[in-house]
Amino acid sequence: MNAATILFGTETGNAEMVADELVTAFDSFGFTGDVHSMAEYPVENLCGQQMVVLITSTYGEGDLPDTAIPFFDALKQRKPDLSSMRFAAFGLGDSSYDTYNNGITTLIDAVADLGATQIGETGRHDAESGLDPCDTAMAWLHEMFASVEV
């Protein structure tokens, strides 16, 4: 079975809730998964990961949530070689802001700059839609596995 590491950055808990939902669904795609807060995950552990899923909200005026900042700062300072890492990305935001889903874009740019390869399209939940973020994330996950060889 393949392994997936799901990392979340959250301010209010929604990204963590999405991560917990997705890890359960990964089993049906032949992956085992584990969930970690970005605040506690050593960036050096990304090296050699088969699959990483980044999930983060956008906070304030386009900022990363507090739990993602230590992870982002460590990426920038330590610059691990992520050339063998593949990742998927899902963001939570509110389209009434000009910086809609800027948090996930910031993280995608950071890991891509270190050599990681994104698979699939970036999933995005819009709080303005009124849809449940877990439902949106599950639809994104199914679409990603249907369209990309993972």
C-alpha positions in Angstrom: 0.0 0.0 0.0 1.2 3.5 -0.8 1.7 6.1 1.9 0.3 9.7 2.1 1.3 12.4 4.5 -1.4 15.0 5.0 -0.3 18.3 6.5 -2.7 21.0 7.6 -2.4 24.6 8.5 -5.4 26.1 10.2 -6.6 29.0 12.3 -10.1 27.9 13.2 -9.9 24.1 12.7 -11.5 23.7 9.3 -8.4 22.6 7.5 -7.8 20.0 10.3 -11.3 18.8 9.9 -10.8 18.4 6.1 -7.5 16.6 6.7 -9.1 14.1 9.0 -11.9 13.4 6.5 -9.4 12.9 3.6 -7.1 10.5 5.5 -10.1 8.1 5.8 -10.9 8.4 2.1 -7.3 7.7 1.0 -7.8 4.1 2.1 -10.2 3.5 -0.8 -7.5 4.6 -3.2 -4.9 2.2 -1.9 -3.1 4.7 0.4 -2.5 4.6 4.0 -2.3 8.1 5.5 -1.3 10.0 8.5 -2.3 13.6 9.5 0.0 16.2 11.0 -0.2 19.8 11.9 2.3 21.9 9.9 3.2 23.5 13.3 4.7 20.3 14.5 6.0 18.6 11.3 9.8 18.7 10.6 10.3 19.9 7.0 13.3 17.5 6.7 10.7 14.6 6.9 9.3 15.7 3.5 12.4 14.4 1.7 11.6 11.0 0.2 7.8 11.1 0.9 5.8 9.3 -1.7 2.8 11.6 -1.5 2.2 14.8 0.5 -1.2 16.6 0.7 -1.0 20.2 1.8 -4.2 21.7 3.2 -4.4 25.2 4.5 -6.7 28.0 5.0 -6.0 31.6 4.3 -6.2 33.9 7.2 -6.7 37.7 7.5 -5.7 39.5 4.3 -4.1 36.6 2.5 -1.8 35.3 5.2 -1.0 31.8 6.3 -2.7 30.6 9.4 -0.6 30.6 12.6 -0.1 26.8 12.5 1.4 27.0 9.0 3.9 29.8 9.6 6.6 27.7 11.4 6.4 25.2 8.5 6.7 27.8 5.9 9.6 29.6 7.7 11.4 26.3 8.1 11.1 25.6 4.3 12.6 29.0 3.5 15.4 28.7 6.1 16.4 25.0 5.7 15.7 24.6 1.9 15.3 20.8 1.9 15.7 19.1 -1.5 12.1 18.1 -2.4 12.9 17.0 -6.0 11.6 13.5 -5.2 8.4 14.7 -3.5 5.0 14.7 -5.2 2.2 16.7 -3.6 -1.4 17.7 -3.9 -2.9 20.9 -2.6 -6.2 22.0 -1.2 -7.0 25.5 0.1 -9.8 27.0 2.1 -10.7 30.6 1.6 -13.3 33.2 1.1 -13.8 34.7 -2.4 -15.1 38.0 -1.0 -11.5 38.8 -0.3 -9.0 39.8 -3.0 -6.5 37.4 -1.5 -8.9 34.4 -1.9 -6.9 31.2 -1.2 -3.6 33.0 -1.1 -2.5 30.7 1.8 -2.4 27.5 -0.4 -0.8 29.4 -3.3 2.0 30.6 -0.9 2.7 27.0 0.2 2.6 25.6 -3.4 5.1 28.2 -4.5 7.4 27.4 -1.5 7.6 23.6 -2.1 7.7 23.9 -5.9 10.7 26.3 -5.5 12.4 23.4 -3.6 11.8 21.0 -6.4 8.5 19.3 -5.5 6.1 18.3 -8.2 2.4 19.0 -7.9 -0.1 16.4 -9.1 -3.6 17.3 -10.1 -5.2 20.7 -9.9 -5.3 22.7 -6.7 -8.6 22.1 -4.8 -10.2 25.2 -3.5 -13.1 25.7 -1.0 -14.9 29.0 -1.0 -16.6 29.9 2.2 -19.0 32.1 0.2 -20.4 29.1 -1.5 -22.1 27.8 1.7 -20.8 24.3 0.8 -19.3 22.1 3.5 -15.5 22.2 3.1 -15.2 18.4 3.7 -17.7 17.8 0.9 -15.7 20.0 -1.5 -12.5 18.3 -0.5 -13.9 14.9 -1.0 -15.1 15.8 -4.5 -11.7 17.3 -5.3 -9.9 14.1 -4.0 -12.1 11.8 -6.2 -11.6 14.0 -9.2 -7.8 14.1 -8.6 -7.5 10.3 -8.4 -9.7 9.8 -11.4 -7.7 12.2 -13.6 -4.1 11.7 -12.4 -1.9 8.6 -12.0 -0.9 8.9 -8.3 
